[in-house]
Amino acid sequence: MREQPRRMERMVPVQYEYRPHRPRGVNFISPCLKYTMFFFNFIFWLVGGALIGIGLYALVDQFQSGEGLRVNEVADVLFNVGLIIAIIGAVIFFVSFFGCIGALRENCVLLKAYSVALLIFFLLELAVATLCFVYPNRVEGIISNYLTDNVIQKYREDPDLQNLIDFVQQEFHCCGLSSRSYEDWSKNEYFNCTSPELNQSVERCGVPYSCCKNATDMSSGLINIMCGYGVQGDGKPSKELLPQSKGSASLHNDANPKEKVWTQGCIDALKSWINRNLYIVASSTLGIALMQLFVMYLAKSLEGQIELQKST
């Protein structure tokens, strides 16, 4: 039999996908980087949880005291110390949770969310710093007017805010917020100098005790909460509204207000403190900014290592 010729089969080129060869057992994810990210964010996660607890405790205390939580305007949120602490704690808690779990579980989605959150915080801080540097007087005027119209008025409404204001005035040796100093307290319904028929408070024409230069009695060691009475206006409180007690006359005198209370506003006092500690403040601010950038770099580096590990 004659052998039939073989058919020439059509040669089809075979395409091969090149993948980098990874020896078995090689891990592209740095354990040092991974666990540095984990422990760093774990610490902030605990801090955020602690702040949430403190804020909630303050809010519960407000409800138990019968004040409740009033949120009728933005100022009610901004100047509610307990609520602000809880909100800040919640932000720190969730952002650090993304970084903590994202690093531990090698989750790129959580790490991306973490990096974006840090970037947003950094850009907001940069925007605020730029505005304060370019328009210092305008920013100071807006802050001064807004704080004076809201913080001063809410002094007696929120015990936490009241304690914060007293602490600032005592530590910085200031009274009020703006350059009007102790006269800012005329915007508070308890301290304003309207007629006795309109203001029945014994604190009329006065200021908080934290404004006084000598609020503590040297002999007894007790705080004289009436030391600021009558400082505004003519320097004399309404006698018909004062509590009648032995020695009450010694609590009020006709001394010059400048001799009794601090006459520098707290915003100016804070500016003076910053100028005196400019190197410390600048170094701390720069350190916080560099730390944020460094943590963002770590997160992106870990994210890149995870993606490389998955692609091989």
GIFENPE-V950039 format. One record per backbone hydrogen bond with DSSP energy under -0.5 kcal/mol. CO is the residue of the C=O (numbers start at 1). NH is the residue of the N-H. If there is no record, write none. Layout:
BEGIN
CO & NH
CO & NH
END
This chain:
BEGIN
1 & 3
7 & 9
10 & 12
11 & 13
16 & 18
21 & 23
23 & 26
28 & 30
29 & 31
30 & 34
31 & 35
32 & 36
33 & 37
34 & 38
35 & 39
36 & 40
37 & 41
38 & 42
39 & 43
40 & 44
41 & 45
42 & 46
43 & 47
44 & 48
45 & 49
46 & 50
47 & 51
48 & 52
49 & 53
50 & 54
51 & 55
52 & 56
53 & 57
54 & 58
55 & 59
56 & 60
57 & 61
58 & 62
59 & 63
60 & 64
61 & 65
62 & 67
62 & 68
63 & 66
68 & 70
69 & 71
73 & 76
73 & 77
74 & 77
74 & 78
75 & 79
77 & 80
79 & 81
80 & 84
81 & 85
82 & 86
83 & 87
84 & 88
85 & 89
86 & 90
87 & 91
88 & 92
89 & 93
90 & 94
91 & 95
92 & 96
93 & 97
94 & 98
95 & 99
96 & 100
97 & 101
98 & 102
99 & 103
100 & 104
101 & 105
102 & 107
106 & 108
107 & 111
108 & 112
109 & 113
110 & 114
111 & 115
112 & 116
113 & 117
114 & 118
115 & 119
116 & 120
117 & 121
118 & 122
119 & 123
120 & 124
121 & 125
122 & 126
123 & 127
124 & 128
125 & 129
126 & 130
127 & 131
128 & 132
129 & 133
130 & 134
131 & 135
135 & 139
136 & 140
137 & 141
138 & 142
139 & 143
140 & 144
141 & 145
142 & 146
143 & 147
144 & 148
145 & 149
146 & 150
147 & 151
147 & 152
150 & 154
152 & 155
154 & 157
154 & 158
158 & 162
159 & 163
160 & 164
161 & 165
162 & 166
163 & 167
164 & 168
165 & 169
166 & 170
167 & 171
168 & 172
169 & 173
169 & 174
176 & 266
177 & 267
177 & 268
178 & 181
180 & 183
181 & 184
182 & 185
183 & 186
184 & 187
185 & 188
188 & 191
188 & 192
191 & 205
192 & 205
195 & 198
195 & 199
198 & 200
201 & 204
203 & 206
205 & 232
208 & 211
209 & 212
211 & 262
212 & 215
215 & 224
217 & 221
222 & 217
223 & 225
224 & 227
226 & 229
228 & 207
228 & 231
232 & 235
237 & 239
238 & 241
238 & 242
239 & 242
243 & 245
245 & 248
247 & 250
248 & 251
249 & 252
256 & 259
256 & 260
257 & 260
257 & 261
260 & 213
260 & 214
264 & 175
265 & 269
266 & 270
267 & 271
268 & 272
269 & 273
270 & 274
271 & 275
272 & 276
273 & 277
275 & 278
277 & 281
278 & 282
279 & 283
280 & 284
281 & 285
282 & 286
283 & 287
284 & 288
285 & 289
286 & 290
287 & 291
288 & 292
289 & 293
290 & 294
291 & 295
292 & 296
293 & 297
294 & 298
295 & 299
296 & 300
297 & 301
298 & 302
299 & 303
300 & 304
301 & 305
302 & 306
303 & 307
304 & 308
305 & 309
306 & 310
307 & 311
308 & 312
309 & 312
END
